[in-house]
Amino acid sequence: MNRNANTVAVKAGVSARTKVRARAAGLGIPRFLKPYLFLLPALALVIFWTYKPLVQTLQYSLYEWSMVPGTVPEYVGLENFARL
């Protein structure tokens, strides 16, 4: 039965291999977007490991906190920078 399907596809001018490729790539993702999808996991890791700690450091700089477990941080705003 598969042989008949290939014969019909060849007669129609479309090879069976082309049909398989079309089916595999049929997710509907535009071709120009595919490289960015491959870069997305690496970009997510860079954001998580680089920018998240940077933002947390800026956030911690606005609090008076000894970082001892059980103590509550006190928001002081830019007062920490005024003392410099």
BALOBA-1460 file (C-alpha; in Angstrom, 3 decimals):
// residues 84
<rec num="1" residu="m" x="0.000" y="0.000" z="0.000"/>
<rec num="2" residu="n" x="2.885" y="2.352" z="0.777"/>
<rec num="3" residu="r" x="4.348" y="1.596" z="-2.642"/>
<rec num="4" residu="n" x="1.135" y="2.764" z="-4.304"/>
<rec num="5" residu="a" x="1.209" y="5.998" z="-2.305"/>
<rec num="6" residu="n" x="4.783" y="6.668" z="-3.432"/>
<rec num="7" residu="t" x="3.863" y="5.921" z="-7.030"/>
<rec num="8" residu="v" x="0.928" y="8.321" z="-6.864"/>
<rec num="9" residu="a" x="3.117" y="11.005" z="-5.268"/>
<rec num="10" residu="v" x="5.804" y="10.624" z="-7.945"/>
<rec num="11" residu="k" x="3.193" y="10.786" z="-10.684"/>
<rec num="12" residu="a" x="1.848" y="13.995" z="-9.178"/>
<rec num="13" residu="g" x="5.356" y="15.519" z="-9.256"/>
<rec num="14" residu="v" x="5.918" y="15.375" z="-5.504"/>
<rec num="15" residu="s" x="8.335" y="12.846" z="-4.050"/>
<rec num="16" residu="a" x="7.554" y="10.955" z="-0.874"/>
<rec num="17" residu="r" x="10.633" y="12.494" z="0.773"/>
<rec num="18" residu="t" x="9.286" y="15.989" z="0.121"/>
<rec num="19" residu="k" x="5.983" y="15.034" z="1.715"/>
<rec num="20" residu="v" x="7.764" y="13.746" z="4.840"/>
<rec num="21" residu="r" x="9.812" y="16.940" z="5.126"/>
<rec num="22" residu="a" x="6.719" y="19.064" z="4.718"/>
<rec num="23" residu="r" x="4.948" y="17.075" z="7.401"/>
<rec num="24" residu="a" x="7.906" y="17.342" z="9.814"/>
<rec num="25" residu="a" x="8.229" y="21.084" z="9.285"/>
<rec num="26" residu="g" x="4.501" y="21.660" z="9.459"/>
<rec num="27" residu="l" x="4.504" y="23.357" z="12.845"/>
<rec num="28" residu="g" x="3.675" y="26.649" z="11.185"/>
<rec num="29" residu="i" x="6.752" y="28.449" z="12.552"/>
<rec num="30" residu="p" x="8.105" y="31.015" z="10.089"/>
<rec num="31" residu="r" x="11.586" y="30.237" z="8.818"/>
<rec num="32" residu="f" x="13.100" y="33.557" z="9.980"/>
<rec num="33" residu="l" x="11.947" y="32.818" z="13.550"/>
<rec num="34" residu="k" x="13.546" y="29.373" z="13.946"/>
<rec num="35" residu="p" x="17.111" y="30.548" z="14.782"/>
<rec num="36" residu="y" x="15.734" y="32.703" z="17.585"/>
<rec num="37" residu="l" x="13.890" y="29.717" z="19.022"/>
<rec num="38" residu="f" x="17.206" y="27.858" z="19.241"/>
<rec num="39" residu="l" x="18.790" y="30.839" z="21.021"/>
<rec num="40" residu="l" x="15.913" y="31.205" z="23.482"/>
<rec num="41" residu="p" x="17.120" y="28.603" z="26.051"/>
<rec num="42" residu="a" x="20.613" y="30.131" z="26.139"/>
<rec num="43" residu="l" x="19.152" y="33.601" z="26.495"/>
<rec num="44" residu="a" x="16.955" y="32.441" z="29.363"/>
<rec num="45" residu="l" x="19.998" y="31.038" z="31.161"/>
<rec num="46" residu="v" x="21.969" y="34.255" z="30.680"/>
<rec num="47" residu="i" x="19.097" y="36.305" z="32.061"/>
<rec num="48" residu="f" x="18.643" y="33.974" z="35.020"/>
<rec num="49" residu="w" x="22.333" y="33.671" z="35.975"/>
<rec num="50" residu="t" x="23.445" y="37.230" z="35.175"/>
<rec num="51" residu="y" x="20.632" y="39.731" z="35.451"/>
<rec num="52" residu="k" x="18.627" y="38.164" z="38.278"/>
<rec num="53" residu="p" x="21.509" y="38.496" z="40.779"/>
<rec num="54" residu="l" x="22.152" y="42.034" z="39.552"/>
<rec num="55" residu="v" x="18.549" y="43.037" z="40.207"/>
<rec num="56" residu="q" x="18.599" y="41.315" z="43.606"/>
<rec num="57" residu="t" x="21.773" y="43.211" z="44.563"/>
<rec num="58" residu="l" x="20.110" y="46.502" z="43.712"/>
<rec num="59" residu="q" x="17.071" y="45.456" z="45.709"/>
<rec num="60" residu="y" x="19.174" y="44.477" z="48.755"/>
<rec num="61" residu="s" x="20.973" y="47.806" z="48.630"/>
<rec num="62" residu="l" x="17.700" y="49.530" z="49.530"/>
<rec num="63" residu="y" x="17.331" y="47.596" z="52.812"/>
<rec num="64" residu="e" x="19.087" y="47.701" z="56.175"/>
<rec num="65" residu="w" x="19.589" y="44.021" z="56.905"/>
<rec num="66" residu="s" x="22.268" y="41.981" z="58.621"/>
<rec num="67" residu="m" x="21.132" y="38.884" z="56.681"/>
<rec num="68" residu="v" x="20.978" y="36.854" z="59.878"/>
<rec num="69" residu="p" x="18.219" y="34.251" z="59.674"/>
<rec num="70" residu="g" x="15.161" y="35.359" z="61.614"/>
<rec num="71" residu="t" x="15.805" y="39.094" z="61.259"/>
<rec num="72" residu="v" x="13.466" y="41.262" z="59.246"/>
<rec num="73" residu="p" x="14.920" y="43.600" z="56.622"/>
<rec num="74" residu="e" x="14.032" y="47.265" z="57.098"/>
<rec num="75" residu="y" x="13.421" y="49.376" z="54.011"/>
<rec num="76" residu="v" x="15.576" y="52.521" z="54.104"/>
<rec num="77" residu="g" x="15.515" y="53.481" z="50.438"/>
<rec num="78" residu="l" x="18.402" y="55.606" z="49.198"/>
<rec num="79" residu="e" x="19.546" y="56.365" z="52.736"/>
<rec num="80" residu="n" x="22.267" y="53.720" z="52.380"/>
<rec num="81" residu="f" x="23.758" y="55.727" z="49.532"/>
<rec num="82" residu="a" x="23.482" y="59.047" z="51.390"/>
<rec num="83" residu="r" x="25.908" y="57.736" z="54.023"/>
<rec num="84" residu="l" x="28.564" y="57.120" z="51.378"/>
